[in-house]
Amino acid sequence: MMISDKNQSSTAIFILLGFSEYPEFQTLLFLLFLVIYVVSVMGNLGMIAIIAVNPKLHTPMYFFLKHLSIVDFCYSTVVTPKLLENIVAEDRTMSISTCLTQFFFFATCAFTDTFMLAVMAYDRFVAICNPLLYMVIMSQKCCSLLMAAAYSWGVLFSLLFTFSLLTLSFCGTNIINNFVCDYSGILYNACSDKHFSELILFIFANFNMFSTLIVIISSYIFIFVTVMKMHSVRARHKAFSTCGSHLTAVGVFYGTVLFLYCIPNTKSSWFTKNVGSVFYAVVIPMLNPLIYTLRNNEVKNTLRKLIHLQICSEIL
């Protein structure tokens, strides 16, 4: 029986519908997502380069930001090229192994992102609430360990979810009403008992969400209390400005995730979910470098210098 299930799964194929029900908008969607992807790649690689070339940015905060840009670059690259291919290709089929591989890397980036946002909140907590001990607490060794933990967190959770899908069997042609091989889409098409996988999804997805949110909210509660005790208005403004970019990124990321959680799982809600998923998986990796660039004077000054040097070199 087990051998039969394995044979069924090996011959099963998946079809990503994406936005195929709107053929009149295919060209527009392709151009839109292509622009978003180009901006995302240039923004994240540019952020990595800016932090690398400016010694003033070799601090814990920018160390974490550099790794956030690395993850966002990978996140966008895992999802968007396949989305662009499915828009122009007539054949949207893919094997179960290809679908699970995409899900693994997609989930790894998503879980790593949540952990990194929590680590960055803790970094701001230490910087504002314990400024004299900041460089001692957030030492190079500590930052490296936190980043190793973030990547390990992402890979571990992704392996767990992928393993739970590998225990399932799939039959024939399976339709995923999305542009990416997501967990719920794959799970929906299983032709075997889904109880174990559904339990894994409920327990660990909620644990990841609420544990990282608790760290972020707790950090900002302490930050708010500390800032409100400051007598100088200028000091308050400076403290809040250092948190502005991170708070914006957290609000956009978790706001989108909570929005997707709140949408009822009905046939009529698939378009809303797809749009929310596009924002979550495609747009946010593009927004993060823009948010940190526009709200950070050090990054903007370094970018201006690099552009100035480039213009001067072209003139010479």
Buried (B, 14 or more C-beta within 10 A) or exposed (E): EEEEBEEBBEEBBBBBBBBBEEEEEBEEBBEBBBEBBEBBBEBBBBBBBBBEEBEEBEBBBBBBBBBBBBBBBBBBBBBBEBBBBBBEEEEBEBEBEBBBBBBBBBBBBBBBBBBBBBBBBBBBBBBBBBEEEBEEEBEEEBBEEBBEEBBEBBBEBBEBBBEBBEBBBBBEEBEBBBBBBBBEBBBBBBBBEBEEBBEBBEEBBEEBBEBBBEBBBBBBEBBBEBBEEBEEEEEBEEBBEBBEBBBBBBEBBBEBBEBBEEEEEEEEEBEBBBEBBBBBBBBBBBBBBEBBBEBBEBBBEBBEEBEEEEEEEEEE
